[in-house]
Amino acid sequence: MTSTQPLPRGLTSLIPDARTRATPGERAASQLLHLHEATVPVLAADAELIAPHLKDPDPATREAATAVHAHLLAAIDGATPGR
């Protein structure tokens, strides 16, 4: 996307202007923040759905469930701010 307005120059570029629109990077950062906030609950729900299979009588199912569950928990830890 390109803007038809010229960029401010000199001292005026340092003065905040209410008419200044968000840059594509700022919009993308905002969208990623919303995606991040939606990702954690989805991963947690997935981990909860897999958890009963951790005690499945079939060893292959247990092994697969354990691997997927661990991966989901690691993704939750990686997506949670401050961890």
C-alpha positions as CSV (number, residue, x, y, z in Angstrom):
1,M,0.0,0.0,0.0
2,T,1.2,3.4,-0.8
3,S,0.2,6.8,0.7
4,T,-0.6,9.8,-1.5
5,Q,0.4,12.2,1.3
6,P,4.0,13.3,1.5
7,L,5.9,12.3,4.6
8,P,6.5,15.1,7.1
9,R,10.0,16.5,7.1
10,G,12.2,18.4,9.6
11,L,10.8,19.6,12.9
12,T,7.2,18.8,11.8
13,S,8.0,15.1,11.6
14,L,8.7,15.2,15.4
15,I,5.3,16.8,16.3
16,P,2.5,14.3,16.8
17,D,-0.4,14.9,14.5
18,A,-3.8,13.4,15.0
19,R,-4.2,13.0,11.2
20,T,-1.2,10.7,11.1
21,R,-2.3,7.3,10.0
22,A,-0.9,4.0,11.2
23,T,1.9,2.6,9.1
24,P,1.5,-0.8,7.6
25,G,4.0,-2.1,10.2
26,E,1.9,-0.7,13.0
27,R,-1.2,-2.2,11.6
28,A,0.5,-5.6,11.2
29,A,1.8,-5.4,14.8
30,S,-1.7,-4.7,16.1
31,Q,-3.1,-7.6,14.1
32,L,-0.4,-10.0,15.3
33,L,-1.2,-8.9,18.9
34,H,-4.8,-9.9,18.4
35,L,-3.8,-13.2,16.8
36,H,-1.4,-13.8,19.8
37,E,-4.2,-13.2,22.3
38,A,-6.5,-15.6,20.4
39,T,-3.8,-18.3,20.0
40,V,-3.2,-19.1,23.7
41,P,-6.8,-20.1,24.5
42,V,-7.0,-22.2,21.4
43,L,-3.7,-24.0,22.3
44,A,-4.9,-24.6,25.8
45,A,-8.2,-26.0,24.6
46,D,-6.3,-28.3,22.2
47,A,-4.1,-29.5,25.1
48,E,-7.1,-30.2,27.2
49,L,-8.7,-32.2,24.4
50,I,-5.5,-34.3,24.0
51,A,-5.0,-34.9,27.8
52,P,-7.4,-37.9,28.2
53,H,-5.4,-39.8,25.6
54,L,-2.3,-39.6,27.8
55,K,-3.6,-42.6,29.7
56,D,-4.9,-44.5,26.6
57,P,-4.4,-48.3,26.8
58,D,-2.8,-48.3,23.4
59,P,0.9,-47.5,23.7
60,A,1.1,-45.9,20.2
61,T,-1.8,-43.6,21.1
62,R,-0.2,-42.7,24.4
63,E,3.1,-41.9,22.7
64,A,1.5,-39.8,20.1
65,A,-0.7,-38.0,22.6
66,T,2.3,-37.3,24.9
67,A,4.3,-35.8,22.0
68,V,1.4,-33.6,20.8
69,H,0.5,-32.6,24.4
70,A,4.1,-31.6,25.1
71,H,4.3,-29.6,21.8
72,L,1.1,-27.8,22.7
73,L,2.3,-26.9,26.2
74,A,5.6,-25.7,24.8
75,A,3.7,-23.5,22.3
76,I,1.6,-22.1,25.1
77,D,4.7,-21.3,27.1
78,G,6.3,-19.6,24.1
79,A,3.2,-17.6,23.3
80,T,2.5,-16.4,26.9
81,P,4.1,-13.0,27.6
82,G,6.5,-12.9,30.6
83,R,7.5,-16.6,30.4
